[in-house]
Every structure is written in C-alpha cells, then in structure tokens.
C-alpha cells in the first residue's frame, strides 16, 4: 500500500494533465473553425483577361458587368474590377479584369496579365463583334494564336500544364444539364474544390464512368478556361436589311463559331449591351466558373441573337442540326468566301469644281449688259461753266477678257460720236476752242500776221490740249477694255480740228457783206 503523500501527489499530476489536454483541444477547435471559415471565403486572386479587336465592344461589355453606364476607354493594358457578392455566405470580393488594346503591337503586355503565379486563377474572354461578321473568325483565330504563343513562353512545369489541361477535359466529361426547377440557393458542388476553374479528380465517385470526348473536342487545349463573347448581336437586324443576310447566313456563322469553341473547350455567349441581352447571364456564368456559384440556365440556341452554349454541352452532332438550313452554301465552305465584306464606297470629300464659262458666251453676256446701260449724256466733254454742279460719271465695268464692243477708229470720231444727240454740240466745241485761242492771243500780243498768229495759236493749242488731256477734261465714255490713251494722236486730231474750225470761221466772216473789213474800206 502506497503512502498517503505519494498517492496525493500522483492524483495532482493527473488532474494537471487533464487540464492541459482540455486547453489544447479548445485551441485546436478554435483554430479549426477559423481555418474552415477562411477556406469558405471568396478568394481575391481571381481575374479575367479580355482580348479582341478594337471597336469590338470590350470596354462597353466590361462597364456593363461593372454596372457602370459610361465606360472609360484607355490604351495599352487596362485594369478594372468587378464586384462579386455571395448572398448565401454573406461574403464579397473583387474580381480583377485585364483589358488588352486591340492593336497587336500591345500583345507584349500579356506578360503582366498572365504569369506562372496566376495561371490557375485566370479566365480568358475572346470578344468579337456581330457588327462585322466577316471578320469574326479571323479575329478569334488571331487572338487565340497570340494567347497560345504567350502560354508557350511561360515557364510552366510540364506536369502542371498537363494537370491544367486534364482539368478542362474533366470539366467537359462531368458536365450535367442544370435543373431549371432548382432555386439556385443550395451550395454548389464545385465550392468543395479549391479552384472551380480547374476542378480536381473526384475521389468519392470512383465507379463513375466518364465518356470519351469527340475527335474535335479540346483539340486545341490551352489549359486555360475560355469564354467566347459575340457582342452587338442587335446588329443582326441591320445585316438583314442593309446586306440582305438570310437565316442560313446566321446559321453558317453560328456553326463556325461553335466549332471553334469546341476545339478550345470554350463557352459561347451572344450579348447586346444596347438591348440588354444575355449581359446578366454572362455575369452569372462567369462567377459560376470562377467562384463555383450556383448556375441553373441551360443552353439556348433557338434565337439567333441570344445564343448561349456552356462549356461541356456542345458536340459535333448538335452542331450538325444547323446544316439543315444551309441551302445555298455548305458547312465546310470557307468562312471568308461565304460571309464576304461588302464593298462600301465612301464619298470622297472634294472641293467644289469651278467650271470655266466659255469665253465667247461670257463676252456676249458682257456686251448685252453694256447695251442695256443708259446712253451717255449729250453734253460736250468740254469744261463746265464756273458754278455748275459737278457731273457724275457712271462707274466703268471691269472685265478680265477682251471685249467685243466696237471701238472708234480715232479720237476725232470719238469726239464726233460723243457730240451726237444734241443740236448745239458743234457750237459748244467752237466756243471751247475760241476760248483757248483767246487765252493764247492774250499771251502773245506782238503777233500781227495771220501766219504767225496761226502758228502761235497752233503751238499754244497743242500744249493746252496736252494739259487738258492729262486732267481728263476731254473725257468721253470709252469702251470697257480701253486701257490707255494715245495722247499724241489726240493732239494731232485736235490741232487738225482747230485748223478746220478756223478756216470755216474765216470763210464765214469774209462772206458777210457788213463785216468789219468792208466797213473799213
């Protein structure tokens, strides 16, 4: 029998061990609860990469997924985020969105969007526009090739890449039609997986038989989930009206796109932000694929402007149903040969052409205008009397070409023509020249002979005529295109006219019987 002191000591050590075990169990329980709760939280490392040509609607689509009315367009590689909320667990997070510029020169920026570290947490959207159906297949193939080239450059381990590819194959093989009657409130099965984008092999259903995939299914397996989005599906009505597209054209387009999606294991969604078609469906499908949210919408291929084909649903047999509507074309025809780009001739903005009028027609018009003008006044071109109001001369018509108006042959004839129309024009001319003679006589009082007087008068008259010609005293209405005046000709003609007037005046004075000469005799 053990001593009483030893027994008490043994019981105390046992109680201490029990207390320590209880405390460790309590801490383990708390840590387990924290760990389990943190495991159910939405991860913040998920992201989406959007690829497509310019003007394909990438920015507008992302803005619609964000709930933003006015999209902000940048350049290069843009970054946005989409709010994701889990109503079932009262949790929320942000999904990053990378949008690459449509210029192929920016493909080098893919190294910032897809890396070895985030490869398992990214989903790719390939965007093409129904507004340009003739370039859909070219755009999809081009961006798929850029994506493949970038993935091949990544330093992924061969076993890791193979596992990513196998996960997409399993996703296809395990696809089941969603139950339309389900409310979608139950916890989805994929939430048990660490990463719904790359589900792991199931360990509980070992006896489940997975059917093999078709020959063309996932023939271009990149190991990354892809969703093909055809934007601007509202342009189908415009294509029918303006480009005479028929039902078979849209079936031909759809079967080509679905074959492309089958090769890459991609989903297909037709959207229209303008008409609010399939935008909410696309958002729900993205959070279903990325976070494992419940999703109950089945495939829909009836309406040509709101097609939805989830990954794993389609196969060659379902696509062949579209062949029945192809009457004027075959399913194997080249896409670019059937869906051709229309030739649109844009109006060239040119300046208005100035057509020169025929020269003779122009001159005839000018002559008719001149003929319609009022005839010139019959007053003498001589100097007006002192105190008389100034005369106004009608403006001369400027012309740029030779006129066809007849021109007088000499200044003498022009003076005669200017004097026509008034009975006193001859007398006024005589008075004008007499006034000039009187002025010259007053300046030369010593001249007594007729010959000297005539010579002096002629010289002084010549100088006076030149001065008056310079001052435009003898201005008459000239033709439109007369540019210069022959002063010498005017002087000679004026001198000859003066001599004629003197002779006529002398003869008149000698013929009078009561003249001053007869009185002296």
C-alpha positions in Angstrom: 0.0 0.0 0.0 1.4 3.3 -1.1 1.9 6.1 1.4 -0.8 8.7 1.6 1.5 11.6 0.5 2.6 9.7 -2.6 -1.0 9.0 -3.6 -2.0 12.6 -3.3 1.0 13.7 -5.5 0.0 11.2 -8.2 -3.6 12.4 -8.3 -2.4 16.1 -8.6 -0.3 15.3 -11.7 -3.2 13.5 -13.3 -5.5 16.5 -12.9 -2.9 18.8 -14.3 -2.6 16.6 -17.4 -6.3 16.6 -18.0 -6.5 20.4 -17.8 -3.6 20.7 -20.3 -5.4 18.4 -22.7 -8.6 20.3 -22.5 -6.9 23.6 -23.2 -5.1 22.1 -26.3 -8.4 20.6 -27.5 -10.1 24.0 -27.1 -7.4 25.8 -29.1 -7.5 23.2 -31.8 -11.3 23.6 -32.1 -11.0 27.4 -32.4 -8.2 27.2 -35.0 -10.2 24.6 -36.9 -13.2 26.8 -37.1 -11.1 29.8 -38.2 -9.4 27.7 -40.8 -12.7 26.3 -42.1 -14.3 29.8 -42.2 -11.4 31.3 -44.0 -11.4 28.4 -46.5 -15.0 29.3 -47.4 -14.3 33.0 -48.0 -14.2 34.2 -51.6 -10.7 34.4 -52.9 -9.4 37.7 -54.1 -6.8 36.4 -56.6 -9.2 35.6 -59.4 -9.1 37.6 -62.6 -10.4 37.8 -66.2 -8.4 38.7 -69.3 -10.4 40.3 -72.2 -8.9 40.0 -75.7 -10.4 41.3 -79.0 -10.0 43.8 -81.8 -10.7 47.5 -81.5 -14.3 48.6 -81.7 -15.4 45.1 -80.8 -17.2 46.3 -77.6 -14.7 45.1 -74.9 -14.8 48.3 -72.8 -18.6 48.6 -73.1 -19.0 45.0 -72.1 -16.8 45.3 -69.0 -18.6 48.5 -68.0 -21.9 46.7 -68.2 -20.5 43.9 -66.0 -19.4 46.5 -63.5 -22.7 48.3 -63.6 -21.2 51.5 -64.9 -23.2 53.5 -67.5 -20.3 55.5 -69.0 -17.3 53.3 -69.9 -13.8 54.7 -69.7 -11.6 53.8 -72.6 -7.9 53.8 -72.3 -5.0 52.3 -74.2 -2.4 49.5 -73.7 -3.3 47.2 -70.9 -6.2 48.4 -68.7 -7.2 47.1 -65.3 -10.7 47.1 -63.9 -12.5 45.1 -61.2 -16.0 43.6 -60.8 -17.8 43.3 -57.5 -18.7 39.8 -56.6 -21.0 39.1 -53.7 -22.0 35.7 -52.2 -25.5 36.2 -50.7 -25.5 32.6 -49.4 -22.5 33.1 -47.2 -22.7 36.9 -46.9 -19.3 37.4 -48.4 -18.0 39.7 -51.1 -14.8 40.2 -53.1 -13.4 41.8 -56.3 -12.5 40.0 -59.5 -9.8 41.7 -61.4 -10.4 42.4 -65.2 -7.5 43.0 -67.6 -8.5 44.5 -71.0 -5.8 44.5 -73.7 -5.8 47.0 -76.5 -6.9 45.7 -79.9 -3.6 46.7 -81.5 -1.5 43.6 -82.0 1.6 45.6 -81.1 0.4 45.5 -77.5 0.5 41.7 -77.2 3.8 42.0 -75.3 1.8 43.3 -72.3 0.3 39.9 -71.8 3.2 39.1 -69.6 1.7 41.3 -66.9 -1.7 39.8 -67.1 -0.9 36.1 -67.3 2.0 34.8 -65.3 3.1 31.5 -63.9 1.8 32.5 -60.5 -1.8 33.4 -61.5 -2.2 31.0 -64.4 -4.5 28.7 -62.4 -6.7 31.7 -61.3 -7.4 33.4 -64.6 -10.2 33.1 -67.2 -10.0 34.5 -70.8 -12.7 36.2 -72.7 -12.3 36.3 -76.5 -14.5 39.1 -77.9 -15.7 39.6 -81.4 -18.5 41.8 -82.9 -21.5 40.8 -84.9 -21.5 44.3 -86.4 -18.6 42.9 -88.6 -19.5 39.3 -89.1 -17.0 38.9 -92.0 -14.1 39.3 -89.5 -15.3 37.2 -86.6 -13.4 34.0 -87.4 -10.2 35.9 -88.4 -10.3 37.8 -85.1 -10.9 34.7 -82.9 -8.2 32.7 -84.6 -5.8 35.6 -84.4 -6.2 36.3 -80.7 -6.2 32.5 -79.9 -2.8 32.3 -81.6 -1.5 35.2 -79.6 -2.7 33.5 -76.4 -1.1 30.2 -77.3 2.2 31.9 -78.1 2.2 33.6 -74.7 1.3 30.5 -72.8 4.1 28.6 -74.6 6.6 31.2 -73.4 5.6 30.8 -69.8 7.9 28.7 -67.7 5.3 26.2 -66.5 6.3 22.8 -65.4 5.2 20.1 -67.8 3.3 18.2 -65.1 1.5 21.4 -64.0 0.5 22.2 -67.6 -0.7 18.7 -68.1 -2.8 18.9 -65.0 -4.4 22.1 -66.2 -5.3 20.5 -69.5 -6.7 17.4 -67.8 -8.9 19.6 -65.6 -10.6 21.1 -68.6 -11.2 17.6 -70.0 -12.7 16.5 -66.7 -15.0 19.6 -66.7 -16.3 18.6 -70.2 -16.8 15.0 -69.2 -18.5 15.8 -65.9 -20.9 18.4 -67.3 -24.5 17.8 -66.5 -27.6 19.7 -67.6 -28.7 22.2 -64.8 -32.0 21.7 -63.2 -34.3 24.5 -64.3 -36.6 23.9 -61.3 -33.9 24.5 -58.8 -33.9 27.8 -57.0 -30.1 28.1 -57.0 -29.9 28.7 -53.3 -28.2 25.4 -52.4 -24.4 25.3 -52.0 -22.9 24.3 -55.3 -20.8 21.1 -55.5 -17.8 22.9 -57.1 -17.4 25.0 -53.9 -15.9 22.0 -52.3 -13.0 22.3 -54.8 -10.1 24.6 -54.0 -10.3 26.1 -57.5 -13.5 25.8 -59.6 -11.6 26.8 -62.7 -9.5 23.7 -62.6 -11.5 21.0 -60.7 -9.6 18.1 -59.3 -10.5 14.5 -59.9 -13.3 13.2 -57.7 -12.3 10.6 -55.1 -15.7 9.6 -53.9 -17.2 8.5 -57.1 -14.6 6.0 -58.3 -17.2 3.9 -60.2 -18.4 6.8 -62.2 -17.9 6.2 -66.0 -16.6 9.2 -68.0 -17.4 9.1 -71.7 -14.6 9.9 -74.1 -14.6 13.3 -75.9 -15.1 13.7 -79.6 -12.3 13.9 -82.1 -12.5 17.7 -82.4 -13.3 18.4 -78.8 -10.4 20.2 -77.0 -8.1 19.5 -79.9 -6.6 22.9 -79.1 -6.4 22.6 -75.3 -4.5 25.5 -73.9 -5.1 24.5 -70.3 -7.0 27.8 -69.5 -10.8 28.3 -69.4 -12.1 30.4 -72.4 -15.4 32.1 -73.0 -16.2 33.4 -76.5 -18.4 36.5 -76.4 -20.1 37.8 -79.6 -21.1 41.4 -78.9 -23.5 43.7 -80.7 -25.9 40.9 -81.5 -28.5 43.7 -82.2 -26.7 44.3 -85.5 -28.3 41.2 -86.9 -31.4 43.2 -87.9 -29.2 45.7 -89.7 -27.4 43.0 -91.6 -30.7 41.6 -92.8 -31.9 45.0 -94.0 -28.8 46.5 -95.5 -26.7 43.5 -96.6 -29.5 41.0 -97.4 -28.4 38.4 -94.8 -30.7 35.4 -94.5 -31.4 32.9 -91.8 -28.9 30.5 -93.3 -26.1 33.1 -93.1 -26.5 33.4 -89.4 -26.7 29.6 -89.0 -23.5 29.3 -91.1 -21.8 31.9 -88.8 -23.0 30.1 -85.6 -21.8 26.7 -86.7 -18.3 28.0 -87.5 -18.1 29.8 -84.1 -19.3 26.7 -82.2 -16.8 24.5 -83.9 -14.1 27.0 -82.9 -15.3 26.8 -79.3 -15.4 23.0 -79.4 -11.7 23.0 -80.4 -10.6 25.2 -77.5 -13.2 23.9 -75.0 -14.8 27.3 -74.8 -18.2 28.6 -73.9 -20.2 30.8 -76.3 -22.4 33.8 -75.4 -24.2 36.3 -77.8 -24.6 39.6 -76.0 -26.1 43.0 -76.7 -25.5 45.8 -74.2 -27.8 48.1 -76.3 -30.8 45.8 -75.9 -29.7 44.2 -72.6 -29.5 40.7 -74.0 -27.5 38.0 -72.1 -25.5 40.5 -70.1 -26.7 39.3 -66.7 -26.4 35.7 -68.0 -22.8 36.3 -68.8 -22.1 37.7 -65.3 -23.7 34.7 -63.6 -21.9 32.3 -65.8 -18.5 34.0 -65.1 -19.0 33.9 -61.3 -20.1 30.3 -61.7 -17.0 29.3 -63.5 -14.6 31.4 -61.4 -16.1 31.0 -57.9 -18.4 28.0 -58.2 -21.6 29.9 -57.7 -24.8 28.0 -58.5 -26.0 28.3 -62.1 -29.2 26.9 -63.5 -29.5 28.4 -67.0 -29.5 25.7 -69.7 -28.0 26.1 -73.2 -30.1 28.1 -75.7 -29.5 28.1 -79.5 -33.0 28.8 -80.8 -32.9 32.6 -81.2 -30.1 33.8 -83.4 -29.3 36.9 -81.4 -29.1 35.5 -77.9 -27.2 32.2 -78.2 -25.7 30.6 -75.1 -23.6 27.4 -75.2 -21.9 26.4 -71.9 -18.7 24.5 -72.0 -19.3 20.8 -72.0 -22.7 20.9 -73.5 -21.9 21.1 -77.3 -20.7 18.4 -79.6 -20.5 17.7 -83.4 -23.9 16.1 -83.5 -25.7 19.1 -82.0 -23.8 21.4 -84.4 -24.9 19.3 -87.4 -28.5 20.3 -86.8 -27.7 23.7 -88.3 -26.7 22.1 -91.5 -30.4 21.5 -92.4 -30.9 25.2 -93.0 -27.9 25.7 -95.3 -29.4 25.7 -98.9 -27.1 27.9 -100.9 -23.9 27.0 -99.0 -22.2 24.1 -97.4 -21.0 23.8 -93.8 -17.4 23.1 -95.0 -17.2 26.2 -97.2 -14.6 28.7 -96.4 -15.9 31.3 -94.0 -14.5 34.3 -95.8 -15.9 33.1 -99.2 -19.5 33.0 -97.9 -19.5 35.9 -95.4 -17.8 38.5 -97.6 -17.1 42.0 -96.6 -19.4 44.4 -98.6 -17.7 46.9 -100.8 -18.6 50.3 -99.4 -17.6 53.3 -101.3 -17.2 56.2 -99.0 -17.9 59.6 -100.6 -14.7 61.5 -101.1 -14.7 64.9 -99.7 -13.6 67.1 -102.6 -13.7 70.8 -103.1 -16.4 72.1 -105.5 -15.1 72.1 -109.0 -15.2 75.5 -110.7 -16.2 75.1 -114.4 -15.0 78.0 -116.5 -17.6 79.5 -118.8 -17.0 79.6 -122.5 -15.2 82.7 -123.5 -17.5 83.7 -126.3 -20.6 83.2 -124.1 -19.0 85.3 -121.4 -18.2 88.1 -123.8 -21.7 88.1 -125.2 -23.2 88.4 -121.8 -20.9 91.4 -121.1 -22.0 93.0 -124.3 -25.6 92.5 -123.6 -25.1 94.2 -120.2 -23.4 97.1 -121.8 -26.1 97.5 -124.3 -28.7 97.7 -121.5 -27.0 100.6 -119.8 -28.4 104.1 -120.5 -26.9 106.1 -123.3 -24.3 108.8 -122.3 -25.4 112.4 -121.9 -25.2 114.7 -124.9 -23.2 117.4 -123.2 -19.9 118.5 -124.5 -16.8 117.0 -123.0 -15.5 120.5 -122.6 -15.0 122.1 -119.3 -18.2 123.0 -117.5 -19.0 126.7 -116.7 -18.0 128.0 -113.4 -20.5 127.5 -110.7 -22.1 124.5 -112.4 -22.8 121.4 -110.3 -20.3 118.6 -110.7 -21.1 115.9 -113.1 -21.3 112.3 -112.1 -19.8 109.7 -114.4 -21.3 106.2 -114.4 -18.9 103.6 -113.0 -16.9 101.7 -115.5 -17.4 98.0 -115.9 -14.3 95.9 -115.2 -13.6 92.9 -117.3 -11.0 90.2 -117.4 -11.0 89.3 -121.0 -11.0 91.1 -124.4 -14.3 92.8 -125.1 -16.2 92.6 -128.4 -17.6 96.1 -128.2 -16.7 98.1 -131.3 -14.0 100.7 -130.8 -13.9 104.0 -132.6 -11.1 104.3 -135.1 -9.7 107.7 -134.0 -10.2 110.4 -131.3 -11.8 112.6 -133.8 -14.5 110.1 -134.4 -14.9 109.6 -130.7 -15.4 113.3 -130.3 -17.9 113.4 -133.0 -19.8 110.4 -131.6 -19.7 112.0 -128.1 -21.3 115.1 -129.6 -24.1 113.3 -131.3 -27.6 113.6 -129.8 -27.6 117.5 -129.2 -28.0 120.2 -131.8 -25.6 122.6 -130.1 -22.6 120.3 -129.8 -20.7 121.9 -132.7 -21.2 125.3 -131.4 -20.0 124.3 -127.9 -16.9 122.9 -129.4 -16.2 126.1 -131.3 -16.7 128.2 -128.2 -14.3 125.9 -126.3 -11.6 126.3 -128.9 -12.2 130.0 -129.3 -11.7 130.4 -125.5 -8.4 128.6 -125.9 -7.5 130.9 -128.8 -8.3 134.0 -126.8 -6.1 132.9 -124.0 -3.2 132.2 -126.3 -3.7 135.6 -128.0 -3.6 137.4 -124.7 -0.3 135.8 -124.0 1.3 136.8 -127.5 0.2 140.4 -128.1 3.0 141.2 -130.6 1.9 138.7 -133.2 0.1 140.6 -136.1 0.5 138.4 -139.1 -2.1 135.7 -139.9 0.6 133.1 -140.4 2.3 133.9 -137.1 -1.0 134.1 -135.3 -2.0 130.8 -136.7 1.3 129.2 -135.8 1.3 130.6 -132.3 -2.3 129.6 -131.8 -1.4 126.1 -133.1 1.6 125.7 -130.7 -0.3 127.0 -127.7 -3.3 124.9 -128.5 -1.1 121.8 -128.7 0.3 122.5 -125.2 -3.2 123.3 -123.8 -4.6 120.1 -125.3 -1.9 118.0 -123.6 -2.7 119.7 -120.3 -6.4 119.2 -120.7 -5.9 115.6 -121.8 -3.9 114.9 -118.6 -6.7 116.4 -116.5 -9.3 114.2 -118.2 -11.2 117.3 -119.4 -11.9 115.7 -122.7 -13.1 112.5 -121.1 -15.6 110.6 -123.1 -17.2 107.3 -122.5 -14.8 104.8 -123.8 -15.3 101.0 -124.4 -14.9 98.7 -121.4 -11.5 97.3 -122.2 -9.7 100.5 -123.5 -6.7 100.7 -121.2 -4.5 103.6 -122.5 -4.9 106.8 -124.4 -2.8 107.9 -127.4 -2.0 111.4 -126.3 -0.1 112.2 -129.5 -3.0 111.1 -131.7 -5.4 113.2 -129.6 -3.2 116.2 -130.0 -2.8 115.8 -133.8 -6.5 115.3 -134.3 -7.4 118.3 -132.1 -4.9 120.5 -134.0 -6.4 119.5 -137.3 -9.9 120.1 -136.0 -8.9 123.5 -134.7 -7.5 124.4 -138.1 -10.7 123.3 -139.8 -12.8 125.4 -137.4 -10.6 128.4 -138.1 -10.8 128.1 -141.8 -14.6 127.7 -141.6 -14.9 130.7 -139.4 -12.6 132.8 -141.7 -14.7 131.9 -144.7 -17.9 132.8 -142.8 -16.6 136.2 -141.8 -15.4 137.1 -145.4 -18.7 136.0 -146.8 -20.6 138.6 -144.7 -21.2 141.9 -146.6 -21.3 144.0 -143.4 -18.2 142.7 -141.8 -15.5 144.8 -140.2 -13.3 144.6 -143.3 -15.9 146.1 -145.7 -16.6 148.9 -143.3 -13.0 149.9 -143.2 -12.9 150.0 -146.9 
